[in-house]
């Protein structure tokens, strides 16, 4: 289990010198039961924000996406409610569609290396102020608790396995530490590799449950940075379980942790 990060430091900035990502602040906190609601999971075609199960030629994805991110990372990381250029988003989705687990050196057997009670492993690929590249590996039954990505865009690829993803659209400003939200989707993705994305307002608060051994690759842009208002916040859902509308109450999950696993794939150099 990695040591807890200092809460006063943005986790992405702790590793800029080496360019290798260490677990984020939210990797040093605890899981607690989160409320569900709004019915059972919808078909995989339902929207997280954007889903695609396309796949390209094996081995082409990692070179394509690394080249794209290297050349476009500053245009991609506008942050806030600024939408990145459509040409960059389209190219990124296409590159993710061609990405496979083997391209990143990940396989289902990696779940046997996870010793943390959470059942979650983290592989850092790259971390800088403009973006973070990382891989999460989950044992069957592991849950990444309900959390947000304030002012951030996330683009990712389920590499293998099946995930149940409950995502919420935040509504309006904070009110005494709470957030009103509406359930956007309760979706199962996989077992086919699936590309997904979310924005600052669409599906920004979500919870992920591994229905079987799973792994996914994420591009977070810009990176978490508490000094600029991009800290990771955790929530508990309150309200009628049969309603899509709910209130999200902040919770502290200080004992949640995950294992840091060695990344074995190609190196990313900015």
C-alpha positions in Angstrom: 0.0 0.0 0.0 1.6 3.3 -1.0 2.1 6.0 1.7 -0.6 8.6 2.0 0.0 11.7 0.0 0.2 15.1 1.7 -3.2 16.7 1.3 -1.7 20.1 0.7 0.1 19.1 -2.5 -1.4 18.4 -5.9 -0.6 14.8 -6.6 0.3 15.4 -10.3 2.8 18.1 -9.3 4.7 15.7 -6.9 6.1 13.7 -9.9 6.6 16.3 -12.6 10.4 16.0 -12.5 10.3 12.3 -13.5 7.1 12.4 -15.5 6.0 9.2 -13.8 2.7 9.3 -12.1 2.2 8.3 -8.5 -1.2 7.4 -7.1 -3.5 10.5 -6.8 -4.7 11.9 -3.5 -7.9 10.0 -3.8 -5.9 6.8 -3.9 -5.1 7.3 -0.2 -8.6 7.3 1.1 -11.2 4.7 2.1 -14.2 3.1 0.4 -17.5 3.3 2.1 -20.9 2.1 0.9 -22.5 4.5 -1.7 -26.2 4.8 -2.4 -27.5 3.5 -5.7 -30.8 4.2 -7.2 -32.7 5.1 -10.4 -33.2 1.4 -11.3 -30.8 -1.3 -12.6 -28.1 -0.9 -15.2 -29.1 0.2 -18.6 -27.7 -1.4 -21.8 -24.1 -0.7 -22.7 -25.3 1.6 -25.5 -26.5 4.1 -22.9 -24.4 7.3 -22.5 -21.7 7.7 -19.9 -20.8 10.7 -22.0 -19.6 9.0 -25.1 -19.1 5.2 -25.7 -17.5 3.3 -28.5 -16.6 -0.4 -28.8 -14.6 0.0 -32.0 -11.1 -1.5 -32.2 -8.2 -1.0 -34.5 -5.2 -3.1 -35.5 -3.4 -4.6 -32.6 -0.3 -2.6 -31.6 -1.2 0.6 -33.5 -3.0 2.2 -30.7 -0.3 3.1 -28.2 1.9 4.8 -30.8 -1.0 6.7 -32.2 -2.3 8.0 -28.9 1.1 8.8 -27.5 2.0 10.8 -30.6 -1.3 12.7 -30.5 -1.0 13.5 -26.8 2.6 14.6 -27.2 1.7 17.0 -29.9 -1.6 18.2 -28.7 -1.6 18.0 -24.9 -1.6 21.8 -24.3 -4.5 22.3 -26.7 -6.3 19.5 -24.9 -6.0 20.8 -21.4 -8.0 24.1 -21.5 -9.7 23.1 -18.2 -12.9 24.5 -16.7 -15.9 24.5 -19.0 -13.8 25.0 -22.1 -14.4 22.3 -24.6 -11.2 21.1 -26.3 -11.0 21.5 -30.1 -13.3 19.0 -31.9 -10.5 17.8 -34.2 -8.4 16.9 -31.2 -11.3 15.1 -29.5 -12.1 13.2 -32.6 -8.5 12.1 -33.1 -8.2 11.1 -29.5 -11.3 8.9 -29.6 -10.1 7.3 -32.8 -6.7 6.6 -31.2 -8.3 5.1 -28.1 -10.4 2.9 -30.3 -7.2 1.2 -31.5 -5.7 0.7 -28.0 -5.5 -2.8 -26.5 -4.4 -4.2 -23.2 -1.3 -5.9 -24.7 -0.2 -2.5 -26.1 0.2 -1.2 -22.6 1.6 -4.4 -21.1 -1.6 -5.2 -19.1 -3.3 -8.5 -18.6 -6.0 -10.1 -16.4 -3.3 -12.0 -14.4 -2.1 -8.6 -13.0 -5.1 -8.6 -10.6 -3.3 -11.4 -8.7 -0.6 -8.8 -7.7 -3.1 -6.6 -5.9 -2.9 -6.9 -2.1 -4.8 -3.8 -1.0 -8.1 -4.5 0.6 -9.8 -2.2 -2.0 -8.8 -4.7 -4.7 -7.5 -1.9 -6.9 -4.1 -1.4 -8.5 -2.7 1.8 -10.1 -0.1 2.1 -12.8 1.3 5.6 -13.5 2.2 6.2 -17.1 2.8 10.0 -17.0 1.8 13.0 -14.8 2.2 16.7 -15.6 0.2 19.8 -15.0 -1.5 19.5 -18.4 -2.6 15.9 -18.1 -2.3 12.5 -16.4 -2.1 9.1 -18.0 -2.7 6.1 -15.9 -4.1 2.6 -15.7 -6.4 1.2 -13.1 -6.6 -2.6 -12.5 -9.5 -4.0 -10.4 -10.2 -7.4 -8.9 -13.7 -8.6 -9.3 -16.0 -6.8 -6.9 -13.7 -3.8 -6.4 -15.3 -0.4 -6.3 -13.9 3.0 -7.0 -16.2 5.2 -4.8 -18.4 8.0 -6.1 -16.1 10.9 -6.9 -15.8 13.9 -9.3 -13.4 15.5 -11.8 -13.9 19.2 -11.2 -13.2 21.3 -14.3 -11.7 18.3 -16.0 -12.2 16.1 -19.1 -11.6 12.3 -18.9 -11.0 10.2 -22.0 -10.5 6.5 -21.5 -10.5 2.9 -22.7 -11.8 -0.2 -21.0 -9.0 -2.7 -21.8 -10.6 -5.9 -20.5 -13.3 -7.0 -18.1 -16.8 -5.5 -17.3 -17.5 -2.4 -15.3 -20.8 -1.1 -13.9 -20.6 2.7 -14.1 -23.1 4.9 -12.4 -22.6 8.5 -13.5 -24.3 11.8 -12.5 -24.6 15.2 -14.0 -24.1 17.9 -11.3 -26.8 20.6 -11.1 -26.1 24.1 -10.1 -23.5 25.3 -7.6 -22.4 23.8 -4.3 -24.9 24.4 -1.5 -23.5 24.1 2.1 -21.1 21.4 0.9 -23.7 19.4 -1.0 -24.4 19.0 -4.7 -27.7 18.3 -6.5 -27.4 15.9 -9.3 -29.3 13.8 -11.8 -28.5 10.2 -12.7 -27.1 10.3 -16.2 -26.6 6.6 -16.7 -26.3 3.3 -14.9 -24.4 1.3 -17.5 -22.4 -1.9 -17.9 -19.5 -1.6 -20.3 -17.5 -4.6 -21.6 -16.4 -7.3 -22.1 -15.5 -5.8 -25.5 -12.9 -3.0 -25.1 -14.8 0.2 -24.9 -13.8 3.9 -25.4 -15.6 6.4 -23.2 -15.3 10.1 -22.1 -16.8 12.5 -19.7 -16.8 16.3 -19.3 -17.0 18.9 -16.6 -20.8 18.8 -16.6 -21.7 15.5 -18.4 -21.3 12.4 -16.2 -18.6 14.2 -14.1 -19.5 12.4 -10.8 -19.3 8.6 -11.1 -18.7 5.3 -9.3 -17.1 2.2 -10.9 -17.7 -1.4 -9.9 -15.8 -4.3 -11.4 -18.2 -7.1 -12.3 -15.2 -9.2 -13.2 -11.4 -8.6 -13.3 -11.0 -5.3 -15.2 -8.5 -2.7 -16.3 -8.9 0.7 -18.0 -6.6 3.4 -19.3 -7.4 7.1 -18.5 -6.4 10.4 -19.9 -7.3 13.1 -17.4 -6.9 16.7 -18.5 -5.9 18.9 -16.9 -4.5 17.0 -13.9 -6.0 17.2 -10.4 -4.6 20.2 -8.6 -6.2 21.3 -5.3 -4.4 24.6 -5.5 -6.5 25.6 -8.5 -9.8 24.1 -7.3 -9.3 20.6 -8.9 -9.3 18.4 -5.8 -11.0 15.1 -5.9 -14.2 15.1 -3.9 -16.0 12.0 -2.7 -19.8 11.8 -2.2 -22.6 9.7 -0.7 -25.9 9.7 -2.6 -29.0 10.8 -0.7 -32.6 10.7 -1.8 -35.3 8.5 -3.2 -33.6 5.4 -4.7 -36.3 5.3 -7.3 -35.7 8.8 -8.5 -33.0 10.0 -10.9 -32.7 13.2 -8.9 -30.6 13.1 -5.7 -28.3 15.1 -3.4 -24.6 14.2 -3.2 -23.2 14.7 0.3 -19.4 15.1 0.6 -17.6 12.4 2.6 -14.0 11.9 3.7 -12.5 8.6 2.7 -9.0 8.9 4.3 -8.3 5.2 4.7 -9.0 4.2 1.1 -5.9 3.0 -0.7 -4.7 1.1 -3.7 -1.5 -0.7 -4.7 1.0 1.0 -6.9 2.0 -1.5 -9.6 4.9 -1.3 -12.0 3.9 0.0 -15.5 5.4 -2.3 -18.1 4.2 -0.7 -21.3 6.0 1.8 -23.6 7.2 5.0 -22.0 5.5 8.3 -22.7 7.8 11.3 -23.1 6.3 14.7 -23.5 
